[in-house]
Amino acid sequence: MKLATFERDGVCQTGIVVGDSITATGMPGSMIDLIAGWQSYRRRVESAVANGERYLLSDVHLLAPVQRPGKIFAIGLNYADHIAESKMETPKHQVWFTKAATSVNAPFDPVLIAKAGQFVDYEVELVAVIGKRGRNITKADGPSHVFGYCVGNDVTERFWQHRTPQWSLGKSFDTHAPLGPWITTADEVADPHALGLRCFVNSEKRQDSNTKNLVFSIWDQIEHLSQAMTLEPGDLIFTGTPGGVGAAMDPRQFLKPGDIVRCEIDQLGVIEAEMVAEA
C-alpha cells in the first residue's frame, strides 16, 4: 500500500495512492497517528480504497508523508564509493547525525538555497519509517519495527557541515529534507537491501547505486540506534547516500537556483525539486 499526506481545498489529510489517483483514508489525525494505530485502522483504510472518492494526483498537493517526525536520524559514510570519494576510512562504528524536523519538505516543493549557505549538495537516500515503538531492538526484530519506506534527499550545506566536527547544522537548513512521494508499506518491499537508487541534476545522472551496497544494513542501524533511544512511530532513518555527490566532483559542483534535482528509488517512486534562492 502507498500512503501519502496531501492537501486539497486547504484541508490536509492522509490518503491511499493507487495508480495516478489518491483516496482519503478518512482516518483522524496525522500520518503518525495512522502509523501508530495501523493494526486497528488497516481494514478501514482498505475499505476506503474500494469505496472512497478518488482524486487525481495532479489535482492535489502532495506533502511530506510524515509532516513533523519526532526524530530524524541519518547515517554518514555508509556506501563504500561515497567513503572513497570523501577520502575517509570505512568507519568501525556507525556515524550518526540528526536533521531538524523543520527541514522536512514536500516531495515536489522547491528547496531553498539560504542566504547564509551557498554550498548546497544533494544526497539521494532510502528512508525507513519506524512503525512500532521499541528499545534495544535486535537485528532479527528490526524488520518488524519498520512501517515502510520512501525516497529522501539529504540536502546538505557543505560549508556549515564541515566547519565544525558536528554535522547537524549543515544538514538541517529549512527544506533540506524533502521526502516521499509517499510511504510504501514494508509488506510491498520484498527486500529493502536490493533497491536501485539514482539522483539526477538537470537530467544528468550523478548518483547510481543499489541498497545492497550499504556498509551497515538497515537492521544494523535500527539495532544500534535503539540501544541509545526509544524509536517511535513516524521516526525517520535516512540510511546513507552513495558516491557521486557534487562536493566530490572536480571541480566541485554545488547546486544553484534553477537547478532541478530528481531522486528515485526502485519500487518507491520519485521526488523532484527546483532549487530556489531564499528571498
C-alpha positions as CSV (number, residue, x, y, z in Angstrom):
1,M,0.0,0.0,0.0
2,K,1.1,3.5,-0.7
3,L,0.2,6.1,1.9
4,A,0.5,9.8,1.4
5,T,-0.2,13.1,3.1
6,F,-2.0,15.5,0.8
7,E,-3.7,18.9,0.8
8,R,-6.9,19.6,-1.2
9,D,-9.1,22.7,-0.9
10,G,-7.0,23.8,2.1
11,V,-7.5,20.6,4.0
12,C,-4.6,18.3,5.0
13,Q,-5.3,14.6,5.2
14,T,-3.9,11.1,4.7
15,G,-4.6,9.1,1.6
16,I,-4.0,5.9,-0.3
17,V,-2.4,6.2,-3.7
18,V,-3.5,3.8,-6.5
19,G,-2.0,4.5,-9.9
20,D,-2.5,8.2,-10.7
21,S,-5.2,8.8,-8.1
22,I,-5.5,9.2,-4.4
23,T,-8.3,8.4,-1.9
24,A,-8.6,9.9,1.5
25,T,-8.3,7.3,4.3
26,G,-11.0,9.0,6.4
27,M,-8.8,8.5,9.5
28,P,-8.5,11.3,12.0
29,G,-5.1,12.8,12.8
30,S,-1.8,12.8,11.1
31,M,0.3,10.1,9.4
32,I,2.0,9.4,12.7
33,D,-1.4,8.7,14.2
34,L,-2.3,6.4,11.3
35,I,1.0,4.5,11.7
36,A,0.7,4.2,15.5
37,G,-2.8,2.8,15.1
38,W,-2.2,0.8,12.0
39,Q,-3.4,-2.6,13.4
40,S,-6.8,-1.0,14.2
41,Y,-7.1,1.2,11.1
42,R,-5.9,-1.1,8.3
43,R,-9.2,-2.6,7.4
44,R,-10.9,0.7,7.4
45,V,-8.2,2.1,5.2
46,E,-8.5,-0.8,2.8
47,S,-12.3,-0.2,2.7
48,A,-11.7,3.5,1.8
49,V,-9.7,2.4,-1.3
50,A,-12.8,0.5,-2.5
51,N,-15.5,3.0,-1.6
52,G,-14.0,6.4,-1.2
53,E,-13.9,9.3,-3.6
54,R,-10.8,9.4,-5.8
55,Y,-8.9,12.4,-6.8
56,L,-6.2,12.7,-9.5
57,L,-2.7,13.2,-8.0
58,S,-2.4,16.1,-10.4
59,D,-5.3,17.8,-8.6
60,V,-3.9,17.6,-5.1
61,H,-0.7,18.9,-3.4
62,L,1.4,16.1,-2.1
63,L,3.0,16.9,1.2
64,A,5.8,15.1,3.1
65,P,4.3,11.8,4.2
66,V,5.3,12.5,7.8
67,Q,4.9,16.2,8.5
68,R,6.6,16.5,11.8
69,P,8.5,13.4,12.8
70,G,9.6,13.1,16.4
71,K,13.2,12.2,15.3
72,I,15.1,12.3,12.1
73,F,18.4,10.4,12.2
74,A,20.8,10.0,9.2
75,I,23.9,7.8,8.9
76,G,27.0,9.1,7.2
77,L,29.7,7.2,5.2
78,N,27.6,4.2,4.6
79,Y,28.4,3.3,0.9
80,A,32.0,2.3,0.0
81,D,32.1,4.6,-3.1
82,H,31.0,7.6,-1.1
83,I,33.6,6.8,1.6
84,A,36.3,6.7,-1.1
85,E,35.3,9.9,-2.7
86,S,35.2,11.6,0.7
87,K,38.8,10.4,1.2
88,M,37.9,8.8,4.5
89,E,38.3,5.4,6.0
90,T,35.4,2.9,6.4
91,P,34.1,3.7,9.9
92,K,34.4,1.0,12.5
93,H,31.3,2.4,14.2
94,Q,28.2,3.9,12.7
95,V,28.4,7.7,12.2
96,W,25.1,9.4,13.0
97,F,23.7,13.0,12.8
98,T,20.3,14.5,13.2
99,K,18.2,16.6,10.8
100,A,15.8,19.1,12.3
101,A,12.1,18.4,12.0
102,T,11.8,21.8,10.3
103,S,14.0,20.6,7.4
104,V,11.2,18.3,6.2
105,N,9.9,19.3,2.8
106,A,7.2,18.1,0.4
107,P,8.3,15.8,-2.4
108,F,7.9,18.3,-5.2
109,D,8.2,21.6,-3.4
110,P,11.1,24.0,-4.0
111,V,14.3,23.6,-1.9
112,L,15.9,26.7,-0.6
113,I,19.5,27.9,-1.0
114,A,19.7,30.0,2.1
115,K,21.3,33.4,2.3
116,A,23.7,32.0,4.9
117,G,24.6,28.8,3.0
118,Q,25.6,28.8,-0.7
119,F,27.4,25.4,-0.9
120,V,24.3,23.1,-1.2
121,D,24.6,19.5,-2.3
122,Y,22.3,16.6,-3.0
123,E,22.3,13.0,-1.4
124,V,19.7,10.5,-2.6
125,E,18.8,8.1,0.3
126,L,16.4,5.3,1.2
127,V,14.4,6.4,4.2
128,A,13.0,3.9,6.6
129,V,9.9,4.9,8.5
130,I,9.5,3.4,12.0
131,G,6.2,1.8,12.7
132,K,6.4,0.2,16.1
133,R,7.8,1.6,19.4
134,G,10.9,-0.1,20.6
135,R,14.2,0.0,22.6
136,N,17.1,-2.4,22.4
137,I,15.7,-3.9,19.2
138,T,17.7,-6.8,17.8
139,K,18.7,-7.1,14.1
140,A,16.4,-10.1,13.9
141,D,13.5,-8.0,15.1
142,G,14.4,-4.9,13.0
143,P,12.1,-5.7,10.1
144,S,9.0,-5.8,12.4
145,H,9.7,-2.2,13.5
146,V,9.7,-0.7,10.0
147,F,6.3,0.5,8.8
148,G,7.5,1.4,5.3
149,Y,10.0,3.2,3.0
150,C,10.2,6.3,0.9
151,V,12.6,8.4,-1.1
152,G,14.7,11.1,0.6
153,N,17.2,13.7,-0.3
154,D,19.6,14.5,2.5
155,V,20.3,18.0,1.2
156,T,23.5,19.3,2.8
157,E,25.1,22.7,3.1
158,R,28.7,21.7,2.9
159,F,30.4,24.7,4.4
160,W,28.2,24.6,7.5
161,Q,28.7,20.8,7.7
162,H,32.4,20.8,7.7
163,R,33.4,23.9,9.6
164,T,32.7,22.1,12.9
165,P,33.0,18.4,13.9
166,Q,29.3,18.2,14.3
167,W,27.3,17.9,11.1
168,S,23.7,18.6,12.3
169,L,23.5,22.3,11.5
170,G,24.8,21.8,7.9
171,K,22.2,19.1,7.5
172,S,19.2,20.9,9.0
173,F,18.6,24.0,6.9
174,D,14.9,24.6,6.2
175,T,13.5,22.4,3.3
176,H,16.7,20.3,3.3
177,A,14.9,17.0,3.9
178,P,12.5,16.5,1.0
179,L,10.9,13.0,1.1
180,G,8.1,11.0,-0.3
181,P,6.3,10.9,-2.6
182,W,4.5,8.5,-0.3
183,I,5.3,5.7,2.1
184,T,5.3,2.3,0.5
185,T,4.4,-0.1,3.3
186,A,7.1,-2.7,4.2
187,D,4.9,-5.7,3.1
188,E,5.2,-4.4,-0.5
189,V,9.0,-4.2,-0.5
190,A,10.4,-7.8,-0.7
191,D,14.0,-6.8,0.1
192,P,14.9,-3.2,1.0
193,H,18.6,-4.2,0.5
194,A,18.1,-4.7,-3.2
195,L,16.8,-1.4,-4.4
196,G,18.4,0.7,-7.1
197,L,18.6,4.4,-6.3
198,R,19.6,7.3,-8.5
199,C,20.0,11.1,-8.4
200,F,19.8,13.4,-11.4
201,V,20.7,17.1,-11.6
202,N,19.2,18.8,-14.6
203,S,18.7,15.4,-16.1
204,E,22.4,14.5,-15.7
205,K,22.8,11.3,-13.7
206,R,25.1,12.0,-10.7
207,Q,24.4,9.0,-8.4
208,D,23.6,5.4,-9.3
209,S,23.8,2.6,-6.9
210,N,21.9,-0.1,-5.0
211,T,21.0,-0.5,-1.3
212,K,22.8,-3.9,-1.4
213,N,25.9,-1.8,-1.1
214,L,25.1,-0.4,2.3
215,V,28.0,-0.8,4.8
216,F,25.7,-1.1,7.7
217,S,22.3,-2.6,6.9
218,I,19.0,-1.1,7.9
219,W,18.7,-3.7,10.6
220,D,22.2,-2.8,11.9
221,Q,21.1,0.8,12.0
222,I,17.9,0.1,14.0
223,E,19.7,-2.2,16.4
224,H,22.4,0.5,17.0
225,L,20.1,3.5,17.4
226,S,17.7,1.7,19.7
227,Q,20.4,1.0,22.2
228,A,20.5,4.7,22.9
229,M,16.9,5.8,22.5
230,T,13.4,4.6,22.0
231,L,12.3,4.5,18.4
232,E,8.7,5.6,17.9
233,P,6.1,5.5,15.1
234,G,6.9,8.1,12.4
235,D,10.6,8.4,13.3
236,L,12.7,8.7,10.1
237,I,16.0,7.0,9.4
238,F,18.0,8.3,6.4
239,T,20.1,5.2,5.6
240,G,23.0,6.7,3.7
241,T,24.0,8.0,0.3
242,P,26.2,6.5,-2.5
243,G,29.0,8.1,-4.4
244,G,28.6,10.9,-6.9
245,V,27.9,14.0,-4.7
246,G,28.7,17.4,-6.1
247,A,31.3,18.2,-3.4
248,A,33.5,15.2,-4.6
249,M,33.5,16.3,-8.3
250,D,36.4,18.0,-9.9
251,P,35.7,20.9,-10.0
252,R,33.1,20.7,-7.2
253,Q,29.6,21.2,-8.4
254,F,27.2,22.8,-5.9
255,L,23.6,23.5,-6.6
256,K,22.4,26.8,-7.8
257,P,19.0,28.5,-8.2
258,G,17.1,26.9,-11.1
259,D,18.7,23.5,-10.8
260,I,16.3,20.6,-10.8
261,V,17.2,17.7,-8.6
262,R,15.4,14.3,-9.1
263,C,15.8,11.4,-6.7
264,E,14.4,8.0,-7.5
265,I,14.4,4.6,-5.9
266,D,13.1,1.4,-7.5
267,Q,9.6,0.4,-6.2
268,L,9.3,3.6,-4.1
269,G,8.9,6.4,-6.7
270,V,10.4,9.8,-7.4
271,I,10.8,13.1,-5.7
272,E,11.9,16.2,-7.6
273,A,12.6,19.8,-6.6
274,E,13.7,23.1,-8.1
275,M,16.4,24.9,-6.2
276,V,15.4,28.5,-5.4
277,A,17.3,31.3,-3.7
278,E,16.0,32.5,-0.3
279,A,14.2,35.8,-0.7
